[in-house]
């Protein structure tokens, strides 16, 4: 025999107060994370601008460049970029990202989207030839290597935390340094590229995966087939 009764339950005032404090604390944590993610690119852009004072950018580049910088061929920066990019695409299938209850394909697709936008925009800017490279060749501003490397490091940091993110950012920094060492970029090219990689990747990540951050998911695109007696086509709707 099972005996029971229905008893109305009311949450005590202390519990409601504690829950309200918890919600406020969570909001503060989210705002703090958003602030750091938006400040980092701004700091990189500001530093790049300051390097233009009194030719500091060129002087620093001359101090860092290798005595016999190679003119062509694969460089350590290329290998470092391949490692970062490949890891960002493959790792979601080998280890579940932290605090993300989504399929590996969804994460990998987001990482690819962030990489594609970062590379496309950087190549578009480079095509404008705003500044030559230190070695005299065109397409110096800004560094696509740095942008793609920091894009990959950012998604790894967002998905797996600092245990993976910190080594990824260190490797991305070495990629940028090698581009200066081999006389292919000025320091400001690297800083702007890193800032763009971080900025664009955080925007794509928050849009697609809805994580905490400065950029929230703003829209949703839906595509549906339209079939009737007179029409065959697709219906596209955007909600924001």
Steps between C-alpha positions, in 0.01 A plus 500: 500500500623840411381798697555860407358843523503817297661777693537848354862611506607859517858613462620689807598861457862417580515254211355752257749761618790259459383409151475867403855554622613201296341639184660839556839339560468299178417817309808671646721205402362507146556874476856456624572236236343719232712794609826306478414361159423843362793676670768265360447593132468869591831486690671335204365761258603784730854361536530471122397865469754611761777323308448747215641781716859597416544196271496267800340228286786495249769526766358206695473294184865567418599383849303176472572395141745216447838593342447265206123492465388247238325644197275203421397152605313360795581662833439392863199734503336290229539179701376668817194630318424155360522346847262757650249488217505122473456461875200734504331292228586151628494532880117533530471143365754365751399684819174667594532876537457642848143602591370454144218249457515491119612253239864496388398593147331815632815607684725418206270692265514804729879479510514477122263796463716711731813400306337569162378848596833587657700393195257654250500841668877504550560408136255768391689763698834374372373529141462875558878513555485761774865442584791304354683233695837584657669308217330724242235256379132605499228384737661580832197624695378309683636155582265222388724248678452680831126540444446132421729383782326710763162400362585134558644578845183687595264216413721253688497730803122545483435129459758341730599769749840634595664155517483490120456871433823624658730266300299586189548874554872447563534310172298770319735764642800302372336489157475878506857541621631277223326717241695799635825304529482395135457863384143445380309728739534797729397449865184706448394264218516214750314690773215602270479148358484350850232749603290427193532125552384525862222749425346319203525158664323615816224650287451177303527281810237696694271515197509128431539342843331763715770511766560783742684791350473849367338386176172316546315296245292755310336314216391163371472404136243240396471347153190300404393347167194645330308252285158559344333464163656812352820555699808306594756683708639591841372729769768680701411679825724692737401562862679732740 
